[in-house]
Amino acid sequence: MMERTLQIASGHGLHARPAKLFTQAVAASGHKVTIARPGGAALNAASILSIIAAGFENGDEVVLTVEGDDEERVLEELAEFLTTDQDEAAG
């Protein structure tokens, strides 16, 4: 299991579009991935309902945890997604 603490970079947080893209990337990884606020309850990162309900905003600190084979690569890819402004990338 590997984890990393990082900040949400999307200008409007993990609203519908970036949340959908993130949860799709998590599901495609085939790994068990959780996301949580520091000290908070871990949420299934593949669940769009959990992600949207959590209300992650720009600048929020989160702990991303990945379990499975090649977890370091998967953690890096998902962390890069969260630390990139997906609103800006969409144009």
MIGUGU-452954 format. One record per residue (C-alpha): residue number from 0; x, y, z. Coordinates in nm, 2 decimals. Layout:
// residues N
+-----+--------+--------+--------+
: seq :     xx :     yy :     zz :
+-----+--------+--------+--------+
: NUM :      X :      Y :      Z :
...
+-----+--------+--------+--------+
END
This chain:
// residues 91
+-----+--------+--------+--------+
: seq :     xx :     yy :     zz :
+-----+--------+--------+--------+
:   0 :   0.00 :   0.00 :   0.00 :
:   1 :   0.13 :   0.34 :  -0.09 :
:   2 :  -0.01 :   0.68 :  -0.01 :
:   3 :   0.05 :   1.04 :  -0.09 :
:   4 :  -0.08 :   1.37 :   0.05 :
:   5 :  -0.15 :   1.63 :  -0.21 :
:   6 :  -0.37 :   1.93 :  -0.30 :
:   7 :  -0.66 :   1.94 :  -0.54 :
:   8 :  -0.56 :   2.16 :  -0.83 :
:   9 :  -0.88 :   2.19 :  -1.04 :
:  10 :  -1.00 :   2.55 :  -1.02 :
:  11 :  -1.35 :   2.44 :  -0.92 :
:  12 :  -1.25 :   2.13 :  -0.73 :
:  13 :  -1.37 :   1.78 :  -0.82 :
:  14 :  -1.71 :   1.88 :  -0.96 :
:  15 :  -1.89 :   1.66 :  -1.21 :
:  16 :  -1.65 :   1.65 :  -1.51 :
:  17 :  -1.32 :   1.61 :  -1.33 :
:  18 :  -1.48 :   1.37 :  -1.08 :
:  19 :  -1.60 :   1.16 :  -1.36 :
:  20 :  -1.26 :   1.15 :  -1.53 :
:  21 :  -1.08 :   1.08 :  -1.20 :
:  22 :  -1.32 :   0.79 :  -1.11 :
:  23 :  -1.29 :   0.65 :  -1.46 :
:  24 :  -0.91 :   0.65 :  -1.43 :
:  25 :  -0.93 :   0.48 :  -1.08 :
:  26 :  -1.16 :   0.21 :  -1.22 :
:  27 :  -0.94 :   0.15 :  -1.52 :
:  28 :  -0.63 :   0.11 :  -1.30 :
:  29 :  -0.78 :  -0.21 :  -1.15 :
:  30 :  -0.64 :  -0.11 :  -0.81 :
:  31 :  -0.81 :  -0.05 :  -0.47 :
:  32 :  -0.78 :   0.33 :  -0.44 :
:  33 :  -0.91 :   0.55 :  -0.16 :
:  34 :  -0.92 :   0.92 :  -0.11 :
:  35 :  -0.97 :   1.11 :   0.22 :
:  36 :  -0.91 :   1.44 :   0.39 :
:  37 :  -0.62 :   1.41 :   0.64 :
:  38 :  -0.77 :   1.24 :   0.94 :
:  39 :  -1.10 :   1.17 :   0.77 :
:  40 :  -1.28 :   0.86 :   0.65 :
:  41 :  -1.14 :   0.69 :   0.34 :
:  42 :  -1.37 :   0.70 :   0.04 :
:  43 :  -1.38 :   0.46 :  -0.25 :
:  44 :  -1.21 :   0.67 :  -0.52 :
:  45 :  -1.39 :   0.48 :  -0.80 :
:  46 :  -1.73 :   0.60 :  -0.68 :
:  47 :  -1.83 :   0.92 :  -0.85 :
:  48 :  -2.11 :   0.97 :  -0.59 :
:  49 :  -1.86 :   0.95 :  -0.30 :
:  50 :  -1.63 :   1.19 :  -0.47 :
:  51 :  -1.89 :   1.45 :  -0.55 :
:  52 :  -2.06 :   1.42 :  -0.21 :
:  53 :  -1.72 :   1.48 :  -0.04 :
:  54 :  -1.72 :   1.82 :  -0.20 :
:  55 :  -1.34 :   1.84 :  -0.26 :
:  56 :  -1.26 :   2.20 :  -0.36 :
:  57 :  -0.95 :   2.37 :  -0.51 :
:  58 :  -0.67 :   2.37 :  -0.27 :
:  59 :  -0.81 :   2.09 :  -0.04 :
:  60 :  -0.55 :   1.86 :   0.10 :
:  61 :  -0.63 :   1.49 :   0.04 :
:  62 :  -0.46 :   1.16 :   0.11 :
:  63 :  -0.46 :   0.92 :  -0.19 :
:  64 :  -0.39 :   0.55 :  -0.12 :
:  65 :  -0.33 :   0.28 :  -0.37 :
:  66 :  -0.31 :  -0.10 :  -0.31 :
:  67 :  -0.21 :  -0.36 :  -0.57 :
:  68 :   0.06 :  -0.45 :  -0.82 :
:  69 :   0.25 :  -0.16 :  -0.97 :
:  70 :   0.09 :   0.07 :  -0.71 :
:  71 :   0.37 :   0.33 :  -0.73 :
:  72 :   0.30 :   0.39 :  -1.10 :
:  73 :  -0.08 :   0.41 :  -1.04 :
:  74 :  -0.03 :   0.64 :  -0.75 :
:  75 :   0.19 :   0.87 :  -0.96 :
:  76 :  -0.07 :   0.88 :  -1.25 :
:  77 :  -0.36 :   0.95 :  -1.02 :
:  78 :  -0.17 :   1.21 :  -0.82 :
:  79 :  -0.07 :   1.39 :  -1.14 :
:  80 :  -0.44 :   1.40 :  -1.24 :
:  81 :  -0.54 :   1.56 :  -0.91 :
:  82 :  -0.25 :   1.81 :  -0.91 :
:  83 :  -0.34 :   1.93 :  -1.26 :
:  84 :  -0.61 :   2.19 :  -1.31 :
:  85 :  -0.86 :   1.98 :  -1.51 :
:  86 :  -1.08 :   2.29 :  -1.57 :
:  87 :  -0.79 :   2.47 :  -1.74 :
:  88 :  -0.69 :   2.16 :  -1.93 :
:  89 :  -1.04 :   2.13 :  -2.08 :
:  90 :  -1.00 :   2.48 :  -2.23 :
+-----+--------+--------+--------+
END
